[in-house]
Amino acid sequence: MNRWRTQLFDSVGENIIAAFPTRLSRDGKAGWQEHMAEYCPPDFEALLNWPIFNSLSGFKEAHQRLFSFDLAHMPFRLIGLPKEMIAQRGLVAKKYVTTMDAPGEVLPAPLIEGINILARWARLKGLPRGLLFSTRPFNLTELTVLVKDPYSRSGQNEMQAVVLAIRGFSLNDAMPHWDKSHVLQIPNEEPRSRYSIAVTSWKTKNKSWVASVMRKPDPDLTRYARLNRLLNSVISQPKGAEYCILAELSLPARWFMRMAKHMRRRGISLIAGIEYLHARRKSVRNQVWAALSHDGLGFASLIIYRQD
């Protein structure tokens, strides 16, 4: 019974730490003081060094450590993706990320090389443990977002090293690439003479664009539900479509990946104008993103092409 209780409290404590929020609101702090500040498992004072974690700062430090090892509830890799794509709630600041010293003594050189490149893409210093020993590594789709130009020769060489380091296999020559005329070539099944393209009619309110430029929450609370209904109607068409196109500035970046994967399950590639992305010197960027399917690796995959 004691061993079972110890295991139970150990599991509960670890999950509390793994899911602990990076910031607590005033109500959250009050709730913590009311329910947890004085709590200690009966007869288990030494369990998980529980007294150390009786303070908010103790739990935060423990959470930062688990996050750095990619053992928190929020995957470590999300810290490297563009802020416009990922909600920042729950992500630990980069300055708290722990790194590994002298990994060359125990890890093979190709792994070190690939992780060094990946850390540079993600704008992380050193060799983060959460990349070296990732429990939920980047997928190929996310890597095409991270690298500046994944379809150039230099970009593909770096992509080769990164994929080998985090996924354990090598990319082949059938990956999407620029040809001599600077046209993006994407291997995907046999070419056909005709393709079906769904060109949507989709309303985005001016106040949503204004809020995006001013970095304020979207005032249109119906927008996400309306978009889901639109895309589901495209998916449900009996004849189907190979491509679905959304107009300029129509889709927030943080929704794109989720929508693209949803469409990809039905064999539809999503092309959309992305809501304003904030750049340096108080300027914004207006981009089109295309989630395009390819089978150059021997299995169906998705790549992201972005253009100003």
Buried (B, 14 or more C-beta within 10 A) or exposed (E): EEEEBBEEBBEEBBEBBBEBEBEBEEEEEEEBEEEBEEEEBEEBEEBBEBEEBBEBEBBBBBBBBBBBBBBBEBBBBBBBBEEBBBEEEBBBEEEBBEBBEEBEEEBEEEBBBBBBBBBEBBEBEBBBBBBBBBEEBBBBBBBBBBBEEBBBEEBBEBBBBBBBBBBEEEBEEBBBBBEEEEEBBBBBEEEEEEEEEBEBEBEBEEEBBEBBEEEEEBEBEEBEEEBEEBBEEBBEEEEEBBBBBBBEBBBBBBBBBEBBEBBBEBEBBBBBBBBBBEEEEEEEEEBBBBBBBBEBBEEEBBBBBBEE
